[in-house]
Amino acid sequence: MTNRSTPALPDQADYATVHTDIVALLESARRAAARSVNALMTAILGDWPPHCRI
């Protein structure tokens, strides 16, 4: 018969670190996406006369 020991539970600090890293990654991706969309919209709509409505 094998001796089964209880697996060690990860520390709460490990979860907090992973959570913080994921939040930072998502915020960075959101900002990059917003910059890309803004650049594209500026390139597409930049030549429109100011009196034209979209």
Secondary structure, DSSP 8 states (H G I E B T S, - for coil): -----------HHHHHHHHHHHHHHHHHHHHHHHHHHHHHHHHHHTTS-TT---
